[in-house]
């Protein structure tokens, strides 16, 4: 996974923040919840990328 995936994951997180904010501003609880879910998905994907990078780093040292 490369930089494109990392950018996409961050974009998903940021998009979730926007959705959450719009949902809060418009009193749309469903949109707000969707935004929080999108942020969580983006964060989980970013964590996965960090694990992959760490594993790659360990094997490169050999």
Buried (B, 14 or more C-beta within 10 A) or exposed (E): EEEEBBEEBBEBBEBBBEBBEBBEEEEBEEBBEBBBEBBEBBBEBBEEBEEEEEEEEEEEEE
